[in-house]
């Protein structure tokens, strides 16, 4: 796209809100450049972002800004972002909010990037060089969602080489739960079967928080004094004992009962779901520590897991450059991730407003649509700049040189 001559409206608003966290004007300029690049640049790495601007410094300046310790505090920026989101009724915390936790693989090309490793991607059925991030998200009652915090998994061998303690996924999961509790963020936790681990369930329950987890079919449970696999129990439930559940146009059948799970120190309610009443195989098995909840509430919490995790992972990777950062430095990778969090949040606040924003010219409904609207605004600014320079007597070659165009 043509070189950017002015920051987009949403970036200017973010600069007004968060500019105080940076020490001087050059740092604030780099903050605005990086955020703009995440929204509209073709290549959302340091060099790709730097190339988008008509007037800018050498890319090494932006590189130092994102990688040098002491310039700015990424944790402080994240805390300020979350506090800012609480000022909007559509993104504020609520006792009815849902807190999904999941991990995602972020591809990288280089093997020398801090903390990368070979991981098996179940979706693509192949090994890849990637970072493995655990991310805790928040889904508001309005339907809007945003990331809260993350942890980066480091393989055991890498920890041994660097003489630091190894933390597996479940330890990092509990760290994120503790982070949420420490920040007094209300809501119910939800997660897939990978994290439905006895230690995790006990940990959440000990915090007096609710959870809804997906249960593996081969997980052993205690039902009416017998220890059996969850899938065996599902097959034993007679069709006449299954009840119809209708949510919108979705019809399914369920069975629910209080059970125990070995090594889990509190009662649990199980919910087994079938696509039709006479199906032998269940489609999903859920567990929750809220044994008194109605099945509709259990499903409502679990269904928001997809919106809070998969939607953010998709938007972050496809539109906001979550995996584009190729910096070898660990601090740079961490700061990049928090900047992606911020880019997602500034756009999420713009979605589904009562009327179209003046800069967007349309009512925005998706992150991809919002990114395109920001791109259109920057292009419009560039065209206006060219018209103004032409009226001032600039010739074509001078304009092209200023915009760094061939």
Secondary structure, 3 states (H helix, E strand, C coil): CCCECCCCHHHHHHHHHHHHHCCCHHHHHHHHHHHHHHHHCCCCCHHHHHCCECCCCCHHHHHHHHHCCCCCCHHHHHHHHHHHHCCCCCCCCCCCCEEEEEEEEEECCCCCCCCCEEEEECCCCEEEEEEEEEEEEEECCCCCEEEEEEEEECCHHHHHHCCCCCCCHHHHHHHHHHHHHHCCCCCEEEECHHHCCHHHHHHHHHCCCCEEEECCCCCEEEECCEEEEHHHHHHHCCHHHCEEEEECCEEEEEEEEEEECCCCCCCEEEEEEECCCCCCCCCEEEEECCCCCCHHHHHHHHHHHHHHHHHHHHHHHHCCCCCCCCCCCHHHHHHHHHHHHHHHHHHHCCCCCCCCCCCCCCCCCCHHHHHHHHHHHHHHHHHHHHHHHHHCCCCHHHHHHHCCCC
